[in-house]
């Protein structure tokens, strides 16, 4: 069964706060923002070749599928997104 797509709205808050997580801090360009984030388009410059940590579906399969349903995983990610600082 195919699960629904992750409901990302493309706000970029996760990309502008890579310094907050140990798993993504290596992507920090020096101001907390991912080095691959484009300030102009508010998108990823390397989206098709983005790191594994940025691939929500892959992270779910590798680390969370045994602990959470897809809906629970999505709900937790949305909750975190809501508390991330905006620009």
N, CA and C atoms as an extended XYZ file, in Angstrom:
261
Properties=species:S:1:pos:R:3:atomname:S:1:resname:S:1:resid:I:1 pbc="F F F"
N         0.838       -1.191        0.000 N   UNK     1
C         0.000        0.000        0.000 CA  UNK     1
C         0.880        1.251        0.000 C   UNK     1
N         0.555        2.178       -0.829 N   UNK     2
C         1.292        3.433       -0.936 CA  UNK     2
C         0.781        4.403        0.118 C   UNK     2
N         1.711        5.015        0.845 N   UNK     3
C         1.283        5.985        1.852 CA  UNK     3
C         1.166        7.376        1.218 C   UNK     3
N         0.414        8.226        1.869 N   UNK     4
C         0.291        9.599        1.356 CA  UNK     4
C         1.648       10.299        1.381 C   UNK     4
N         1.804       11.267        0.535 N   UNK     5
C         3.039       12.056        0.503 CA  UNK     5
C         3.161       12.863        1.791 C   UNK     5
N         4.387       13.141        2.185 N   UNK     6
C         4.613       13.989        3.349 CA  UNK     6
C         4.079       15.380        3.019 C   UNK     6
N         3.295       15.971        3.910 N   UNK     7
C         2.634       17.244        3.601 CA  UNK     7
C         3.516       18.485        3.806 C   UNK     7
N         4.631       18.515        3.134 N   UNK     8
C         5.526       19.673        3.241 CA  UNK     8
C         4.934       20.846        2.472 C   UNK     8
N         4.923       22.021        3.101 N   UNK     9
C         4.410       23.204        2.405 CA  UNK     9
C         5.534       24.047        1.803 C   UNK     9
N         6.785       23.573        1.940 N   UNK    10
C         7.910       24.272        1.330 CA  UNK    10
C         8.282       25.578        1.994 C   UNK    10
N         7.971       25.732        3.270 N   UNK    11
C         8.266       26.991        3.953 CA  UNK    11
C         9.761       27.214        4.161 C   UNK    11
N        10.543       26.132        4.222 N   UNK    12
C        11.987       26.241        4.375 CA  UNK    12
C        12.483       26.387        5.801 C   UNK    12
N        11.577       26.338        6.800 N   UNK    13
C        12.026       26.501        8.185 CA  UNK    13
C        13.014       25.413        8.597 C   UNK    13
N        12.809       24.188        8.150 N   UNK    14
C        13.751       23.119        8.509 CA  UNK    14
C        15.119       23.392        7.880 C   UNK    14
N        15.137       23.930        6.686 N   UNK    15
C        16.394       24.230        5.989 CA  UNK    15
C        17.113       25.428        6.597 C   UNK    15
N        16.370       26.316        7.224 N   UNK    16
C        16.967       27.498        7.841 CA  UNK    16
C        17.354       27.265        9.303 C   UNK    16
N        17.174       26.020        9.772 N   UNK    17
C        17.494       25.701       11.163 CA  UNK    17
C        18.286       24.408       11.299 C   UNK    17
N        19.159       24.140       10.348 N   UNK    18
C        19.937       22.893       10.393 CA  UNK    18
C        20.894       22.850       11.585 C   UNK    18
N        21.221       23.989       12.133 N   UNK    19
C        22.136       24.053       13.281 CA  UNK    19
C        21.521       23.492       14.561 C   UNK    19
N        20.228       23.285       14.588 N   UNK    20
C        19.539       22.839       15.798 CA  UNK    20
C        19.587       21.332       16.030 C   UNK    20
N        19.938       20.564       15.027 N   UNK    21
C        19.974       19.105       15.164 CA  UNK    21
C        21.372       18.572       14.877 C   UNK    21
N        21.808       17.661       15.710 N   UNK    22
C        23.132       17.072       15.536 CA  UNK    22
C        23.261       16.414       14.155 C   UNK    22
N        22.175       15.805       13.678 N   UNK    23
C        22.189       15.086       12.405 CA  UNK    23
C        22.338       16.011       11.198 C   UNK    23
N        22.002       17.282       11.343 N   UNK    24
C        22.050       18.197       10.197 CA  UNK    24
C        23.020       19.364       10.375 C   UNK    24
N        23.640       19.476       11.528 N   UNK    25
C        24.507       20.644       11.757 CA  UNK    25
C        25.676       20.725       10.782 C   UNK    25
N        26.076       19.596       10.212 N   UNK    26
C        27.180       19.628        9.230 CA  UNK    26
C        26.797       20.372        7.952 C   UNK    26
N        25.512       20.603        7.743 N   UNK    27
C        25.033       21.316        6.558 CA  UNK    27
C        25.021       22.843        6.751 C   UNK    27
N        25.270       23.293        7.967 N   UNK    28
C        25.204       24.723        8.307 CA  UNK    28
C        26.236       25.525        7.514 C   UNK    28
N        25.767       26.543        6.838 N   UNK    29
C        26.665       27.405        6.049 CA  UNK    29
C        27.279       28.507        6.904 C   UNK    29
N        26.968       28.498        8.189 N   UNK    30
C        27.547       29.478        9.106 CA  UNK    30
C        26.524       30.361        9.790 C   UNK    30
N        25.297       30.353        9.298 N   UNK    31
C        24.246       31.175        9.905 CA  UNK    31
C        23.042       30.343       10.342 C   UNK    31
N        23.242       29.032       10.442 N   UNK    32
C        22.152       28.142       10.843 CA  UNK    32
C        21.371       27.576        9.675 C   UNK    32
N        21.575       28.128        8.504 N   UNK    33
C        20.863       27.727        7.288 CA  UNK    33
C        21.673       26.698        6.511 C   UNK    33
N        20.986       25.784        5.880 N   UNK    34
C        21.636       24.766        5.059 CA  UNK    34
C        22.386       25.421        3.904 C   UNK    34
N        23.565       24.927        3.666 N   UNK    35
C        24.398       25.466        2.577 CA  UNK    35
C        23.774       25.260        1.200 C   UNK    35
N        22.790       24.369        1.095 N   UNK    36
C        22.141       24.100       -0.189 CA  UNK    36
C        20.825       24.863       -0.358 C   UNK    36
N        20.440       25.632        0.643 N   UNK    37
C        19.196       26.399        0.597 CA  UNK    37
C        19.411       27.659       -0.230 C   UNK    37
N        18.483       27.923       -1.135 N   UNK    38
C        18.553       29.123       -1.973 CA  UNK    38
C        17.654       30.195       -1.364 C   UNK    38
N        18.237       31.278       -0.923 N   UNK    39
C        17.469       32.355       -0.310 CA  UNK    39
C        16.488       33.003       -1.281 C   UNK    39
N        16.814       33.002       -2.543 N   UNK    40
C        15.953       33.628       -3.551 CA  UNK    40
C        14.695       32.814       -3.825 C   UNK    40
N        14.877       31.522       -4.099 N   UNK    41
C        13.731       30.669       -4.442 CA  UNK    41
C        13.101       29.992       -3.235 C   UNK    41
N        13.787       30.036       -2.091 N   UNK    42
C        13.354       29.372       -0.858 CA  UNK    42
C        13.269       27.861       -1.044 C   UNK    42
N        14.138       27.331       -1.887 N   UNK    43
C        14.166       25.892       -2.150 CA  UNK    43
C        15.577       25.346       -2.085 C   UNK    43
N        15.662       24.052       -2.272 N   UNK    44
C        16.944       23.358       -2.219 CA  UNK    44
C        17.613       23.395       -3.591 C   UNK    44
N        18.865       23.790       -3.618 N   UNK    45
C        19.619       23.844       -4.874 CA  UNK    45
C        19.954       22.452       -5.403 C   UNK    45
N        19.965       21.448       -4.521 N   UNK    46
C        20.354       20.084       -4.919 CA  UNK    46
C        19.241       19.083       -4.583 C   UNK    46
N        18.006       19.493       -4.670 N   UNK    47
C        16.879       18.677       -4.195 CA  UNK    47
C        16.948       17.223       -4.666 C   UNK    47
N        17.196       16.985       -5.928 N   UNK    48
C        17.238       15.612       -6.446 CA  UNK    48
C        18.399       14.805       -5.881 C   UNK    48
N        19.464       15.484       -5.457 N   UNK    49
C        20.644       14.799       -4.909 CA  UNK    49
C        20.843       15.147       -3.431 C   UNK    49
N        19.784       15.581       -2.751 N   UNK    50
C        19.900       15.996       -1.354 CA  UNK    50
C        20.357       14.842       -0.465 C   UNK    50
N        20.965       15.178        0.672 N   UNK    51
C        21.451       14.148        1.590 CA  UNK    51
C        20.315       13.265        2.119 C   UNK    51
N        20.676       12.074        2.547 N   UNK    52
C        19.690       11.116        3.069 CA  UNK    52
C        18.898       11.696        4.237 C   UNK    52
N        19.539       12.496        5.091 N   UNK    53
C        18.859       13.065        6.248 CA  UNK    53
C        17.715       13.988        5.830 C   UNK    53
N        17.757       14.506        4.626 N   UNK    54
C        16.720       15.409        4.119 CA  UNK    54
C        15.576       14.666        3.417 C   UNK    54
N        15.685       13.387        3.296 N   UNK    55
C        14.668       12.573        2.609 CA  UNK    55
C        13.737       11.968        3.652 C   UNK    55
N        12.606       12.605        3.835 N   UNK    56
C        11.663       12.231        4.891 CA  UNK    56
C        11.223       10.775        4.769 C   UNK    56
N        10.839       10.337        3.598 N   UNK    57
C        10.391        8.956        3.415 CA  UNK    57
C        11.491        7.962        3.785 C   UNK    57
N        12.706        8.230        3.366 N   UNK    58
C        13.828        7.351        3.668 CA  UNK    58
C        14.095        7.305        5.169 C   UNK    58
N        14.085        8.449        5.823 N   UNK    59
C        14.314        8.487        7.262 CA  UNK    59
C        13.237        7.712        8.011 C   UNK    59
N        12.001        7.818        7.542 N   UNK    60
C        10.919        7.053        8.164 CA  UNK    60
C        11.213        5.558        8.051 C   UNK    60
N        11.529        5.092        6.860 N   UNK    61
C        11.800        3.660        6.649 CA  UNK    61
C        12.993        3.181        7.465 C   UNK    61
N        14.070        3.949        7.492 N   UNK    62
C        15.295        3.541        8.168 CA  UNK    62
C        15.217        3.588        9.689 C   UNK    62
N        14.510        4.575       10.236 N   UNK    63
C        14.602        4.813       11.670 CA  UNK    63
C        13.294        4.810       12.458 C   UNK    63
N        12.172        4.958       11.799 N   UNK    64
C        10.941        5.175       12.560 CA  UNK    64
C         9.792        4.225       12.264 C   UNK    64
N         9.827        3.525       11.173 N   UNK    65
C         8.698        2.672       10.766 CA  UNK    65
C         8.371        1.595       11.793 C   UNK    65
N         9.376        1.133       12.511 N   UNK    66
C         9.150        0.102       13.525 CA  UNK    66
C         8.518        0.669       14.799 C   UNK    66
N         8.612        1.974       14.977 N   UNK    67
C         8.112        2.600       16.208 CA  UNK    67
C         6.811        3.376       16.037 C   UNK    67
N         6.614        3.934       14.828 N   UNK    68
C         5.463        4.811       14.606 CA  UNK    68
C         4.763        4.472       13.306 C   UNK    68
N         3.480        4.729       13.272 N   UNK    69
C         2.764        4.658       11.996 CA  UNK    69
C         3.174        5.895       11.194 C   UNK    69
N         2.927        5.865        9.902 N   UNK    70
C         3.235        7.023        9.053 CA  UNK    70
C         2.503        8.263        9.571 C   UNK    70
N         1.236        8.114        9.936 N   UNK    71
C         0.458        9.253       10.415 CA  UNK    71
C         1.044        9.840       11.698 C   UNK    71
N         1.506        8.981       12.608 N   UNK    72
C         2.137        9.475       13.839 CA  UNK    72
C         3.439       10.209       13.519 C   UNK    72
N         4.219        9.649       12.623 N   UNK    73
C         5.485       10.261       12.212 CA  UNK    73
C         5.239       11.639       11.590 C   UNK    73
N         4.272       11.725       10.710 N   UNK    74
C         3.923       12.998       10.071 CA  UNK    74
C         3.468       14.005       11.123 C   UNK    74
N         2.614       13.577       12.041 N   UNK    75
C         2.108       14.479       13.080 CA  UNK    75
C         3.249       15.027       13.931 C   UNK    75
N         4.208       14.186       14.287 N   UNK    76
C         5.350       14.635       15.085 CA  UNK    76
C         6.201       15.636       14.310 C   UNK    76
N         6.397       15.384       13.037 N   UNK    77
C         7.182       16.313       12.214 CA  UNK    77
C         6.478       17.643       12.034 C   UNK    77
N         5.182       17.618       11.872 N   UNK    78
C         4.415       18.862       11.745 CA  UNK    78
C         4.494       19.663       13.042 C   UNK    78
N         4.415       18.971       14.167 N   UNK    79
C         4.524       19.649       15.465 CA  UNK    79
C         5.890       20.329       15.601 C   UNK    79
N         6.940       19.641       15.222 N   UNK    80
C         8.282       20.229       15.275 CA  UNK    80
C         8.391       21.416       14.321 C   UNK    80
N         7.850       21.274       13.147 N   UNK    81
C         7.875       22.371       12.170 CA  UNK    81
C         7.222       23.627       12.737 C   UNK    81
N         6.125       23.445       13.430 N   UNK    82
C         5.404       24.596       13.978 CA  UNK    82
C         6.204       25.353       15.031 C   UNK    82
N         7.112       24.662       15.739 N   UNK    83
C         7.866       25.347       16.792 CA  UNK    83
C         9.229       25.861       16.325 C   UNK    83
N         9.630       25.507       15.117 N   UNK    84
C        10.904       26.018       14.579 CA  UNK    84
C        10.804       27.526       14.377 C   UNK    84
N        11.883       28.225       14.684 N   UNK    85
C        11.848       29.678       14.476 CA  UNK    85
C        11.722       30.011       12.979 C   UNK    85
N        10.956       31.035       12.693 N   UNK    86
C        10.861       31.541       11.316 CA  UNK    86
C        12.098       32.379       11.029 C   UNK    86
N        12.177       32.903        9.840 N   UNK    87
C        13.356       33.724        9.457 CA  UNK    87
C        13.697       34.777       10.448 C   UNK    87
